[in-house]
Amino acid sequence: MNNERFYPFLCNFASMKGGLHYLYVFFIGATALFLSSCSATKFVPDGEYMLSKATVVSDTKDFNASTLQPYIRQTANSKWFSLVKIPLGVYSLAGTDTTKKINRFLQSIGEAPVIYDSLQSIITCKDLTTAMHNRGFLQAYTDVQTRVKDKKIKVDYILHPGEPYYIQKVSRDIQDERIRQVLNEKETGQNISLLEEGKQFSVDLLDRERKRITSVLTSNGFYHFHKDFIQYSADSTRNDHGVDVTLRLLPYRTNESSPAMAHPQYWVRKVNYLSSDGDKIHLRQKVLENNTVIREGMPFSSTDLQKTYNNFARLQAVKYTNIRFREQPDSNLLDCDIQVSLNKPSTLSFQPEGTNTAGDLGAAASLTYENRNLFHGSEVLSVQLRAAYEAITKLEGYQNADFKEYSIETKLMFPRFLVPFLSRDFRRRSTATTELSLAYDLQNRPEFHRRVFSMAWRYRWSNPQRHLSYRVDLPDLSYVYMPWISGTFKHDYLDSVSNRNAILRYNYEDLFIMKGGFSVTYNDGTHAIRSSIETSGNLLNATSFLVGQSKNSKGQYTLFNIAFAQYVKFDFDYTRLVSFDQHNQLAIHGDIGIAYPYGNSTILPFEKRYFSGGANSVRGWSVRGLGPGKFRGSHGRIDFINQTGDMKLDFNLEYRTSLFWKLNGAAFIDAGNIWTLRNYPDQPSGQFKVDEFYKQIAVAYGLGLRLNFDYFILRFDMGMKAINPAYESEHEHWAVIHPRFSRDFSFHFAVGMPF
């Protein structure tokens, strides 16, 4: 466990002076590059034109022309944030003499002007017309209009889609009796024909129906079937915008000259397991069988084949899998050979790191051992040892000014459900993992010593077809033990009547947490939704009540003389990505969380409380520098715990753009805050009130840079306060009108995208 949960990492350049001059320099530079892009025509040969813009428009309001934008063969130079052609401006700064290094360098990092190609324009018109025909607009055509000014040209592709055509009649020509029987049996529920009378005709619809039928047949024994055996004929001669569609299924032929015959249906005779390494497969036979969905005596199934590949791919012990089918002579039987190659069973890794906690520098290192095949069932055992040291400065009244932390975490993951009473078939077909984790963390600070022991048992499984994944934690135990607290710290913050802080005191007592939780995530690449709920202490509270256990002096039930936490917590998170083109994207994000202590608790454990500000929240504030409500931190070192709450609300808009090389940019607006559900004296103006909370929404804006190395992203965000709910003056409240870098600016460094 890292001490950052108590003293958060702050990388705040609020004291930067002269920052406004840097902003002026940025805008002056951007303006210069924009103006220089206007001179890019010096690179355009005589008699040719630079393509400045290419658009697709429709003469019909109901037709969405923007969906056909990708069919444009030749597009204009890219723009930063869809506004300014900075890469073109950089290229234009270069001279025409390529023997000079500076010119070659500017041209290499910039973007050459796009020279208009009339042939590409003609091909684009044909592609656009074909695309409209494929969507059911069978009388569509495309015009192109050009506008020339100086040596620049703008191109408009005018779509004339006309009226769409609809399916008027559907018929099937299937001579193969066995295939007709299988389709009649399997086309039930949601797996019914996509071709229905009254639907708008489109080539995409026909192709999806072809794929559906192919999937049904290849999943029911028709090993040699493929979609080219299905052909269509469409008759639109009635001229009433109706199309008669006939689906024709061709007979099976082994080659072009062989006679037509019925499509053969195959069954699996035997499943064999082979090693790709020329050695015995070091996996238990039962594990191999449980991850094989292909079954002896059953028809060949492409669906079962893919599920078997997926099952073996998630086994950590398996490097790769190759599955082959061998036809048996003079029969419709297949032998299945599953060839497995295994990874090295054990790895050892070392990872050093530097730390910076509110300006205090330190170092940490971790050593991790991992065994990917502990019991020859692809069970993964990982043991991580971690040590950290930090020299704490500006801390008076304490004997030792160092921080030391030692921790060990052990995880054991099973690639299957470990639950009694589940059927073998269900376990085989579910892509689940079961995980047991144990951890012990020792922290020695000048103010206190803290020990945390935790244990968790959790399940994870997924449904890739529906883009869903699930997680269940049951149970998750944590025991927090405080063996020593400095007398100075106790006097200043815990026992002093004038300085007593209930939230702080609660989190420096021994505590037991027994929680369970459930979360579900949906992610299809465009929309990402995550919802989770967890609750703690209910079982312990009910048991204590039923056995008649007496409460302690604070009115709490205890377990081994240690009070346990009781609360319920709910979180909901949504992200949507809107792509405008290959260079520009808008990310929309919002999340809400609420946690309520009750029964045995009046205050949430610190680890379960919400905070605002930082690299993944409202980026105009440092970590835990915002809220709750209108609360304004004033206690310095203990504000990290006062600026937490029971409820959070975040909303983010981030426009992302490609700059050059591996550098991407972002412009963002963040809004949000946290609140408490109860009125705590140490957090005045922090309680959530329906008629007040909207006035306490903090707003920030800023710019970001990202170094995208594909496998990881380094992120630098520069945020400015726009609306500050914790203000002492109107200038501080409306910082967007009265900006001051020394007061309103925050810098954040992080790895990965914010959401």
N, C-alpha and C positions, 0 to 999 in steps of 0.2 A: 504494500500500500504506500503511495507516494504522499509526501507531506504537502503536495500542492493543494490538497483538499482543505488544508488549514491556512497555508500562506501561499495564495495563488501566484503563478508566474505572471509578472507584469512586464510588458515590453512597451511602455508608454512614453512617447516623446512629447509629453505635454509641455515640457520646459523648453522645447525648441524655439529659438528666436529667429526672427527673419524668415519664417516659413512662408509668409505671404509672398515674399520676393520670388521664392522658388515656383510658386503657383503662377506668377506673372511670366516667369521665364518659360514655363511649360506652355502656356497659351500663346506666347509670342512665337515659340518654336513651332507649335502646331500650325499657327497661321502662316508662318514662313514656308512650311512644307506644303500647305494647301496651295499657296500662291505659286510655288515652284512647280506644282503638278500641272499648272496651266501652261507651262512652257514645255511639256512633254512632247509636243508636236514636232519639236526639232529632231526627234528620232523617227518621225514618220516620213517615208520616202515620198517624193513628188508623185502625184497622181493617185495616192492612196489616202485612207482616212483612219483616224483613231476611233475605235468604238467607245463612245462615252456612255451609252445607255442602251439596254435591250429589254423590252417589256412585252408582256402578253396581256391583251385585253380582249373582251368579248362584247359582241353587239347584243347579247342577251343577258339581262340582269340576273336571271336565275342560274346562270352557268358560272361556276367558280373557276375563273381563268388562272388564278394563282397556282392551282394544283398542277398545271401543265408547265409551269416555269422550268422544271428540271429538263424539259425536252429541248430547251434552247441550246444549240450546239456551241455558240460563241457568246460569252458574257463579257461585260465590261470589267475593268480593273476592280479589285476588291477594295472595300471601304472599312475603315475602323469604325466600329459602332454603327455601321450602315450609314455613315454621314460623310466622312472625309477620306479621300484616297491617299492616305499617308504613304503606303508603299510605293505608289507611283511617284509621289513627290520626292521621296528619297532617291529613286532612280533618276529623276529629272535633275537632281543636283549634280549629277555626274556630267562631265564633258563628253564630247564625242571621240576624244582621243583615248582609245583603249590601251595605249601603251603606258599610260600613267596608272600607278597602283591605286591611287585614291579613286579614280574613276571606276576601275574594275571592282574595287571594294563596295562602292555605293551601288553599283549595278547588281552585285551579288546579293546584297541584303535587301534591295528594293524590288520593284516589279516593273517589268518592261511594259510599255503601252501595248494594248491589244489592237492589232491591225485588222480592220474589217475585211472579211472574206465573203464575197457574194455567193460563192458556191455553198458555204456552210449555211447561209441564210436560206437558200433554196431547199437544202436537205432538211432544215428545221421546219420549213412550211410543210413538207411532206410528212415529217414525223408528227407534227401537231395534228394534221388532218387524220392520219392513221390512228392516233390516240383517241380522237373524238369518235371515229368510226367504231373503235373497239369498245367505247363506252355506250354504244347504242345510238349515236347520232349519225345515222347512215348517210345523210345528205350534207354533212358538214364539209366546209372547205376553209382555207386560210389565205388571207391577203397579207402582204408585207408593205409597210410604208417607211420611207427613210427621210430624215431631215438632216441636211448638211449645212454646217456653219464653219467657215474657215477650213481647217483640216480635221474637223470632228464630225462624227455621224451618229445620229440616234436612230434606232430601229424599233418599230412597233409591229408586232405580229397581231393582226386582227382576226379573231376567231369568229366564224359564222356557223355555230353548231346546228341551227335549225331545231326541228321538233325531234324528241327522242322516240325510238321505236320500242315496242313492248312485246313480250312473248304472248302470242295468241293461242298457240296449240303446241303441246309437247307429246312426242311419240317416241317409242323405243323399238329398235330393231335388234333383238337379241335372239339368235338362233340356238345358242348353247343352253340346253335345258338345265344343266347343273348350275351354271352361273346365274341363270334367271331365278332358280330356286334359292340360292344363297342370298342374292340381293333382296328377295322378298322376305326372307327370314331376318336379315340384319337391318333392314331399313325401318326401324321403329324408334320411337322417342325422338331424340335430337338428331339422330343419324338418318334423316330422310333426305329425299332428293331436293337439291337446291333449285331445280328448274320447275317453276310454277307459272301457270297462266296468270297474266296480269303484271308480272315482274318486268322491270326495265331490262331490255336485252343488252348484254355486254359480253365481250370476249372473255373478260375476267371471270364472269359468272360461269361461262361454259368450262373454262379451265379449272375452276374450283370444283365443279361437279365431276370433271374427269379425274382429278386428284382424289376426291372422296371415294368414287367407285374403285379406283385402283387400290386405295388403302383398305377398303372393305375386302377386296378379293385377295390381296397379298397377305392379309391377316387371317385368311381362312383357307390356306393350303395352296393357293395358286402361285407357286414359286416362280414361274417364268412370266407371269403377267406384268405388263407395264402399260403406261397411259397411251402409248402410240397405238394400242389395239382399239382405242375408242376414237371414233370420228363423228363429226357433225355435218349436217346439211341444214342450211337456213333458207327459207323461202319468204321473200318480202315482196312478191310480185303483185299482191293485192292493192298496193299503193294506199293503204289505210293506216300506215304506221304500225302494222301488226306483223309479227314474224312467226312463221311455223318452224319449229325446231325439231329435227329428228336426230336422235342419238343412235348410232350404229356401232355394234360391237363386232369386230372382225374375228374370224376363226383363228385358231392357233396354227402356226407353221414353224417348223424347225429352221427352215431357210426359204428363200424366195421360190425355189423350184419344187419344194416338197408339197404334198397334197394337204388340203385344209382338213383340220380335225378339231375335235372338242378340246378345250383347254384342260391339261392334266392337273389334278389336285394331288398334292404330296403330303405325306405324313413323316414325322420324325421317328426313325427307328432306334437310334442310339445317340447318346451324348458322351463324348470323350473329352477328357481334360489333359492337355499337353503343356509341357514347359518349354518356353522359348530359349531358356538358358542351358538346355541340355542336361538338366538336373531335375531332381524331384521337386515338385511344387510344394513349398513350405507353407501351405495353407491346409487347414483341416478339410476333409472331404465334405463335411456338413456345411461348412462355410461356402465352399464352391457351389454346392447344390442349392443352398438358400438364396444365393445371388443369381442363380440361373432361372430365368422365367421360362425358357424353352423347355418343353416337356416331352419325354419319350411317349410314343403312342398317340400324340396329339398332332393336328394339322400344322404345317409350317405357318409361322406368323411373323410378319415383318415388325409388327408392334412389339411382340415378345422379344424379338431379336434386338430392337433398339433399347428396350428396358434392360435387357441383360448387359448390353454395352454400358448403359448408364450406371447400373449397379456395380459393375467391376471398376468403373472409372472413379467412383467415390471411395473405393478402398485405398487407404493410404499405403498399404503394402504393395499394391499393384502399380507397375510402371506403365504398361500398356497391355491391351487385349486384342487378339485377332480371332474372329469367328468365321469359320468356313463350313460350307455344306457340300457333301459328296453324294451324288446320285448313285443309287445302287442299280446295277444292270438289270434290264428287263423288269423293272418294277417302278412304283411311284413312292419309293422309300428314300429317305435322306439320312445320312449319318452326319452329325454335327460335331466338329472338332473345335474346342475352345482352347486357344493357345494363350498362355498367361506368362508375362515376364514381370518379375518382382523388383522393387527398389532395394537398395541397401537397407538392412533392418535398422541400423542405428546411426545417428548423427550427433555431433557435438558442435555447438556454436558459441561464440563469444561476441558480445556487443558492448562497446564502451559508449558513453554519452556524457555530454556536458549539461549542467543545470544552471538556471538563473531564476531565483525566487525573490522577487521584489528587490533585485540588485545584489543579492547574496549569491556569490559564485560557488559552484561545487562540481563534483564529478560523481559518476555512477557507472557501474558495470554489471552485466548479467551474464551468467553462464547457463546454457540450456542443453539438456540431454533429452533426446527423443528416440524412442523405440517404436517403429511403425508396425511391428508384428509380434507383440508381446507373448500372446498365447497361441500363435499360429492361426489367428482368426482376424488379422488386420486390426487388432486392438492397438491403439496408440497411447503410449505412456510418455508423458513429458514432465520433466523436473527442471524447474528454473530457480537458480540461486541468484539473488541480487543484493548488492551492497551500494550504499550511497554515503557521501560525506559532503558537508556544506559548512563553510565558514560564515557564521552569522555576525553581522556588524551592526553597530548602532543599537546595541542591546545592553542597557545599563542595569545594575542591581542583581546580576546573576553571575554565579561563579564560573560556569563553563559556557563559552560562546560558540560551541560547535553543535552541529546536528549530525547524527549518525542513524542509519537505517539498515537493517538486515531483514531479508524476507526469503521465504521459500514457498513455492507454489507447485503443487503436483496435480496433474490432470490425467485421468484415464478415460479414454473414449472408445466406446463399442459401436461398430458400424451397423447397428440394428436396434430394434426395440427390445429392451429388457423389462418386459411386463408380463406377469402371469396371465393365463387364460386367453391369450391372443392366438388365433388360428395360425398354423404354419403358412397357409396360403397368403394371409394378410401380411405377415411379417416379410414374406418373400417379395411381395409386390409393393411394399412401402419403402421409400427411400428415407430411412430414419437413422438417427444416431442417439446414443445414450451417453451421458457424460457425468463423471464423478470428479469433483475437484476438492482439494484440501489446500489451505493456505495459512501461513503464520507470518505475521509482520511485527517487527520490533522497531520502535522508534524511540530514540533518546534525544530530547530537546533540552535546552537550558531551563525551560519553564515546566516541563513535565516529561514523564516516561509513559509510553502507551504501547499496549500489546493488543493485537487483533487476531483472533482465530476464526476462520470461516470454513464452511463446508457446504457444498451444493450438489444436488442431483437434478439433472435437467435432460429434457428430450427435445430434439429438433427433427422436423420432417418437412417435406416440401411436396408441392404439386406443380411441376414445371409446366404442364399443359395450361394451367390457369394462372400461372405466374405468382403462385402463393407459397409462402413458407411460414412455418409455425414454430413456436418455442414455448415449452412449459418448464417452469422451475418449481420443483416440489420434492423435498423442501429445500430451503436456502437458509442456512443458519450462520449467524455472526455473533461472536462474543467479544466485547470491548472491555479491556481491563486496564485500569489506571493505577499502577503500583506506586507511583510517586509523583507528587506535584510540588513545585517549588513554593516555599513559604512566601516569597515575594509575589509570585503570580497569584497565589490564593488571596493574599491581602489586597492586591490591587484590583483584582477582577472577580473573585468568587465570594469572598467573605465580607468585604468592606460594604457597610450599609449604604454609603453614598455612591458606590460604584457597582453594586451588585447587579448582575445581568442574568436573568432566568434562562435565556436561551444558551448563553455561554456556559453557565453552571451545569445545565442538563447534559451538555455534550462533553463534560469532563468528569462524568460519573461512570461507574461500571454499568454496562448495558447489554442486554441480550435481545437479539432480533431473530425471529423465526417467521419467515415469509414464504409465500407461494405466489406465482404469477403466471400469466399467459399473454402472449403477444402474437400478432398475425401481421404479415407484411405482404403487400401486393406491389409488384414492380414489372411493368411491361416495357421499360425503356423510355416511355414518355410520361407516364403517371407513376408516382411512388407514394404508397400510403402505408403508414405503420400505426397500429393501435395496440396498446398494452394496458394491462391492469394487474396490480399486485396488492396483496393484503397481508398484514402481519399481526400476529398476536391473538387472533380469534380463537384458535383451538386451545391455546394455553389459558386464555381468559375463561373460556367455557369450562375447561377442566378444573381450574381453580375454584370457580363458583360452585360446581357440582360437588366437589369434595369438601366444600366448606372451609377453604383456606382463609386465614385471616390476612388482612392487609397491613402494610407497614405504616410508619408514621406519616407518610405522604399520601396515603390512600391508594397504594398500588399493590397489586399481586406481585409476587416474586417467584423466581425459580432458582433454587440454590442460593437464596438471599440476594438475588440480583433482579432488579426490576426489568420487565420485558416491554418492548415497544409494541404499540397497537395503532394501526393506521390503515387507510386505504388510499391507493394512488392510481390515477388514470392519466394516460398520455395519448395524444393523437397528433400525427405529423403527416403533412401532405406536401409533395413537391411535383411540379409540372415543368417540363422542358418544352419550349416552343422554338423550333428551328426556322429561321428566315431564309438562310442559305447555308452553304458549307462553312462559312466564316463567322456567322453571327447567330446567337442563340439567347433566348430570354429564359431565365430560371425564376419560377414563382414558388415561393415557399411560405408555409404557415404552420405553426404548431401551438397547441394549447395543452397545458398540464395542470392538474389539480390534485392535491394530496391533503387528507384531513386526518389529524390525530384524534383519537377518541378512546373511551374506555380507560385503559391503563396508562394513556399518555395524553398530555396537554400540549406537548411540543414534539415536532418531528425530529428524528435523528438527523444530524447534520448531513450525512451522506445522502439523505432522501429529500433534502430541501432544494428548492430551485434557486438559480442565480441568473443574473442578466449582465450583458456586456461581454466583451471578448471576441475572439476570432470567429465564433459560430453563432453569434447573437446580434445585439445592437452594437455595431463596430465603432461607434463614436465614443464608447466607454471602454475602459479597461476591464479585465476579468473581475467579476463581482464588484463592479464600480457603480452599478445602477440599481436603484430601488432599495427596499420595496416602496411602491407608491411614490410619495413626495419626500421620503426619508432621505436625509443628507448625512453622510458619514462624517463623524467628527471625533471619533475615538482612536484614530490612527491604526494601531496594530490589531485591534479586535473588530474593526469594521468588516473584515472578511466573513465574520459570522453574523454580524448585524445586518449585512446586506444580502440576506437570503430570505426566501419566502415559501409559502404554501401553494402558490398559484403562479403560473407564467403565461404570457401571451407574446408570441413573436410573429412578425410578418416581414418577409424580405422579397425584394425585387432586385435581380442582378442580371445585367446585360453583359454577355460574354462575347468577346471577339478575338479572332486570330490576328496577331500582329506580324511577326516574321520569325523564321527559324522555329524554335520551340517555345517562343515567348507569346503568351496570351494576355489579354487585358480584360478588365471588368470595371463596370460602373454600377454602383449599388445604392439602394435606399433601404434602410432598415427601420423598423418600428417595433416597439414592445416595451414590456416592463414585467415586474413581478409584484406580488402582493401577499400579505398574510391574511388568513381567514379569521384569525382572532386578533384582538387588540392587545398587543404586547407593549408594555410601558417603554421598553428599550428600543422600540421601532416606531416612534411617533409618526403619524400620517402614513403608515404603511399598510393599513387594513383595507381590504377590497370593499368598495361601496358602489352599488349599481349607479347611483347618480353622480359619482365622482371619478370612477376609474378611467373613463375616456379622456378626461382632462389630464391624466397622468401618463398618457402614452408618450414615451420618448421616441424621437426621430433622429436618425443620423443619415449621412450620405458620404460617399467617398469613391475612391478609385483603387483598383487592385492590379497587381501583376502576378502572373503564374508562369513558372517554369515547368513545362509539361514534358516529362521524360517517359511517358507512356506507363511505365510500371509504378511511378510515383510522381506526385505533383508538389512542388514547393510554392507556397502561397504567401504573398506580401500584400496586406491590405492597409490602406491609409484612410481612416474615418474621421469625419468632423461632426460634432454635435449640431443639430438643426433646431430641435425643440427639447429643452431640458426641464423636466417636471420638478426637479429639486433646485430651485433658483432662489437667489437673494435679491436679484434686480431684474428689471425688464430686459436689459441687454443680455443677461445670462439666460433668461427664459427663452427669448427669441434669438438664439445664437445664429440662426441662418441669416438674419438681417444684420446682426452685429458680430461677425465672426472674429475670434481671437485665437491664434494658434496656441499660444501658451496655456490657454484654458480649455480649448475645445478639441484639440487634435490628439488622436491615438493611433499608434502603429502596432500592427499585429503580424506575427510570423507563425505559420502553421504548415502542416503537411496534409495534403488532400483538400478536396473541395469543401466548402462550408455546409452544403446540403445538396 
